[in-house]
Amino acid sequence: MSEITVVGNLVADPELRFTATGTPVAAFRVAENLKSELPDGTEHEDVIFWSCAAWPSLGENVAESLSKGDRVIVRGRLRQRSWEAEDGTRRSKVEIAAYNVGPELSFATAQVVRNERRVPAGVGAPTNGHSAPDSDEEPF
């Protein structure tokens, strides 16, 4: 598994959608600024844009709690997804399947409000919501 942690700013508000089977997923992008010093002593900055997906309750919480410009920490695994687009072409994308997302608090404060445990009807013990479905289902 390729685990990754990214710290950066949300490029836009997270977008909450639902798969064809009703599973909630939040899609969001994070801009990570990487600063380095060149051999001549000048500073150089690169920006990497990461596509991220947060599934079930994590996705709902991300969509409800975070907005454009918020500085966040995202921890997850790199995942390549493939799907068939409406025009019949095959598409693929590399994204971070997030299992932890939260505000980065170096220059901000946050108030945490705990959700009640939710158990879908007909399901046994609640899951931690940290794994993304392994299907090729494209929610967007």
N, C-alpha and C positions, 0 to 999 in steps of 0.2 A: 504494500500500500504506500502511495506517495503522499505523505502528510505534509501540510503546509500551513503556516501562520502568516497572515497579512495584516498590517496596520496601515490604514489609510482613510480617505474621506469618501462618503457616498456620493456618487456622481448625480444621482436622481433619487427620488423617493422609491423605496422598494415597491414592486408590483406584485400583489397577491392574486393568484389565479388558482384554478382547480383543474385537475386532470379529468379525463373522461370518466374516471371511476370515482370522482369527488374528493380526491386527496388534495389538500391545500399545499401550495408551494409558492414561496416568495422568491422572485428573481430580483437581483440587484447587482450593481457594479461598484467596485471600489477602486479609487485612484491611489496608488502607492507611489510616494515620492522617494526616490533613491538618490541621495547626495553622496558625491565622492570628490576627492581632491586629485587633480591631475598632477603629473610630475613637475609642471612649472609652478605649482602652488595655487592655481586658480580652482575654484569650485565648479563642479559639473553636476547637473541634475537631470535625471531621467525619470519619466513617469510611466508606470506600468498600469494598465487597466485590466482588472480581474473581473470576469463574470462569475457570479455566485448564485447558488440555489440553496434555499433552506426549506426543508420539508416538514410536514405535519405541524405540530404545535409551535415548533421553533419558527417556522415560516410565518405563522399567524402573529407571533410575538414580535418578530422583526418588522413586519408590515405595520403593526400597531404602534411600535415604540420608536422607530428610527425614521429620519427624513434626510433629504438632500443636504449635503454639507457636513453631516455628523461624522465625527472621527470615530472609527470602529476598529475592533480587533476581530478578525475572522479566522477560525481554526477549522480545518476540514481536510478532505482528501481531493487530490486532482482526479478528475473523471472525464473521460471522453464519451460523449453521447452521440448516437447516430439516429436519424429518423428520415422519413420520407416526407418531403414538402408537398404542399397542395398541388404544385405543378408536376409532381411525379419524380422530381430529382432527389437524390440522396444528399442529405446534409449532415455535417458533424460539427461538434464544438467541444472545446476543452473548457471546463469550468471547475470551480471549487464547490464540492458538495459539502456544505457547511454543517458542522455538528456543534460548534460553539460560536456565538456572535454576541458582542456586547459593546457598549460605549467605551472609548479610550478616554481615561479621566485625567490626563496630564493637564489639560486646559479647560476642563468642564466638570460639572457635577451631574449626577443622575439620581433619580429616586426609583428604587426597585419596588414593584408591587407584585407580590406572588399571586399566581393564578391558582384556582382550585384545580385539583386533579380531574381530568376529563377522561372518561372511558366510553368509547363508541359503543352503541348498542350491539349486543351479541358478541362482544370481545371480552376475553378474560382479563388478565392483569394488564395494567397500562404499560406501554412501552416508553422508552426514554426519548423517542422521536429523533434519534441521532443518525439514523441511516436513511439514505435515499433509496427509493425503489430502484430495482435493477432492470426495469423494463426500458425499452427504447421509446417509451411514450413521451411525446413532445408536448408539454403543457402550453407552450407559447406559439 
